[in-house]
Structures are given as structure tokens and as C-alpha cells.
Amino acid sequence: MIFLLSLFFSAILLQPVYTEELRIYSSMEILSLLGLDPAEALKKLGPPAEVFPLRGDEESQDDVVFYYDNHLYLFWYNNRVWQVRLDRRFEGAIAGISMGDSKEKIIDILGKPFYCDSESCIFLLPDKGYPVRARLFFNSDSLYDAYIYRSDF
């Protein structure tokens, strides 16, 4: 009987406790995630659903990525979040814009882009003691992927 009770309480204690917090957090300000250290990120978001390496074109571009169930990704450099990705399934708001918004609507909200090419635009965001950029990717004029990052690396 003691074994069953300990098994039951162990199962309860191992249940994710951040699920509701992730839902609430999805609509909070994404910029506040930049610069977090691992302890701060775990405190704010809980443990990630997945952790994986991402190989860049050059060795210096290799990242460790935390993926969360709300379709938010944290990219790490020197134990700090340097980039946040939000994929097409993300349901929250990013600086007043949402996935699926038109390029025209986003320009109305964020202002003239710093740079655009055939598939994306880069916007300058408020400085946090370091320059912050948003690279937004469009599919048929609809936002489907967003990267918010420190541009001083």
C-alpha cells in the first residue's frame, strides 16, 4: 500500500506544472525573453518539450534550441537567449501582430521595414541596451514564421 501511495504522489509531482503558464505567456511580450539565462527561462516557461542542436552554415552559428509546446523556440548563445522563434502555429501576439496577418497590416503596426527580400522583412524593434530585430517570413502575403533576435552577435 505504501508503495502504491508513493507511486501515486510521485506521478502527481512529475506532472508538468507550467502548462497553464505557457498558455498565458503566449500572449505576453516576447522581447522579455531575450537575454534570459537558463534558470530564468526555466522559471518563466518551465522545462521545454524538446531540446535539440541546430547546425548553422558556420561553426559559430551552431545553437542549442529549447522548443515549447506553444510553438515557441529559444536559441541559446553563451548561456543567454539570443533569439526567439515563433512558428506558424503560435497563437499569441508579437508586438501587436499575429501569425496570419498580412504584410500590409504588419507594416502599419511596426512601421517601414529596415530590409525586405522576396520572402521576408526585417524590422527594427525597441533597443534593450542592445539592438533588437524581427525577421518576419511571409507566405502569400501572410505571416507564417517570426524570429526576434539580438542583432549584435
Secondary structure as UniProt FT lines:
FT   HELIX           2..13
FT   HELIX           19..25
FT   TURN            26..27
FT   HELIX           30..33
FT   TURN            34..35
FT   HELIX           38..45
FT   STRAND          50..54
FT   HELIX           59..61
FT   STRAND          63..68
FT   TURN            69..71
FT   STRAND          72..77
FT   TURN            78..79
FT   STRAND          80..87
FT   TURN            88..89
FT   TURN            95..96
FT   TURN            99..100
FT   HELIX           103..110
FT   STRAND          115..116
FT   STRAND          120..125
FT   STRAND          132..139
FT   TURN            140..141
FT   STRAND          142..150
//
